[in-house]
Amino acid sequence: MRIGWIIGLVFLFVLGAIIGGVMEQTYPGSTERSAIDRLLKPTLGEISNPWEATTAFFTVAGDWVDALWEVLTFDYPFFTGEMVIVRWLFLGISIGVIIAILLAWIRGTPST
């Protein structure tokens, strides 16, 4: 994968985090955590033994996968009523971008 692709994807992710925070009316560090905030800053409880560490790992992993699913499917609270059409439009674009990235990766796009 070319370095330009990586830079572009990171830029889009950061831009999406900013836009998602504005749309969800949350900011990093607020008491109500947005899906983007849960992706970027997973929280761990206090760990004092190996059993709690294992439980914390699976809890954080499950929360992260849940947040990733919310972001990929545009499951934001303001997409209700008539705005569901916009959600489905964004969902189609998101699926198209994911498929294009996977196809470029499978084809072995040169990294130079």
Secondary structure, 3 states (H helix, E strand, C coil): CCHHHHHHHHHHHHHHHHHHHHHCCCCCCCCCCCHHHHHHCCCCCCCCCHHHHHHHHHHHHHHHHHHHHHHHCCCCCCCCHHHHHHHHHHHHHHHHHHHHHHHHHHHCCCCC
